[in-house]
Amino acid sequence: MKTKVSHIFLLGAAVLTFFNCSSEQDKKKAHFKEITAFEQKEKLKSFAESITVNDLKTHVYTLADDSLMGRKTGTIEHLKACQYISDYYTANNIETFPGLDNHFQIIEDKYIPNVTTNTQNVIGYIEGEVHPDEVLVISAHSDHLGSSDAMIYNGADDNASGTAAIMEIAQAFKTAEQQGFKPKRSILFLHLTAEELGLHGSRYFTQNPILPLKNMVANINIDMVGRVDSTHINNPNYIYVIGADRLSSELHVINEVANETFTNLELDYTYNDEDDPNRYYYRSDHFNFAVRNIPSVFFFNGTHPDYHQQTDTADKINYKALSERSKLIFYTSWYIANSQKRLSVD
């Protein structure tokens, strides 16, 4: 009897805790909906609509083309991919961060194992109007596995998809700025090198920051957002969200509010479980921000049979899904960049 009573007590406590947490989250959602920076929803939607299937497809096909030989860190082909990103930012009047040249943060080869030439992170920048020293960092890695034995690992999903997403999100923010909607906070559009070799580009960026780490409000990391995994084969309107609640419950709620307000994707938290054996939270570039206490979230479509294979090609991307996921990330970024107060770490 004692054991049963204990179990009943524990179950009751667990249920009470669950409802208290749910109630608290509902209150936070209601609060953010009241103070959200989504006042002009139709105008904001028009900025998001500049993120198009055709533009995303152009970027992915270019970055995952055979001519770039899999964009391996340290190769001339990866440099060409980075130059393509920089040229796009120049054409769209998206500035480089003060002190950098050609949107490049150069990383000497000594900082990356088994690389014998310098490499580069690519950085676009829009300065904030009200809180320019508070900076949102949106990241995706630009490198992939290269080629081997006449096989090219094009890396269309991993991670031409995330690279394309950032480029179009940057263009959407620039469009807003040109129409008089400059973000309150600054935004860095960060294309990282050497992720496939061990997250070295993000490690270098956070160990050799171009601005104080304390000024980084949050990191939104995009890595593989163009495909549909087997779990969601009948519903491509989803995205895995990993890590949003680890350092900031506000970041988690903001993303949910943005989704409920605009995109209505299925937000799948399967891989956010701390006991998840895949340990994806530790396996992409956001982790180097998170370990420095910067709130971080990782958007991910899950794996598929073409993951890290030569069959990860541009024709297999679901461009409609990529577009909708990119819009969600834009809306979430918009709120963080324009909210009344800086994101809290709790």
Secondary structure, DSSP 8 states (H G I E B T S, - for coil): -HHHHHHHHHHHHHHHHHHHHHHHHHHHHHHHHHH-S-SSHHHHHHHHTTS-HHHHHHHHHHHTSGGGTT-BTTSHHHHHHHHHHHHHHHHTT-B--TT-BTTEEEE-GGGSTT--S-EEEEEEEE--SSEEEEEEEEEEE--B-EEETTEEE--IIIIIIHHHHHHHHHHHHHHHHHTT---SEEEEEEEES-STTTSHHHHHHHHS-SS-GGGEEEEEEE---S---GGGTT---EEEEESHHHH-HHHHHHHHHHIIIII--EEE-GGG-TT-TT-GGGSSTHHHHHTTT--EEEEE----TTTTSTT--GGG--HHHHHHHHHHHHHHHHHHHHSSS-----
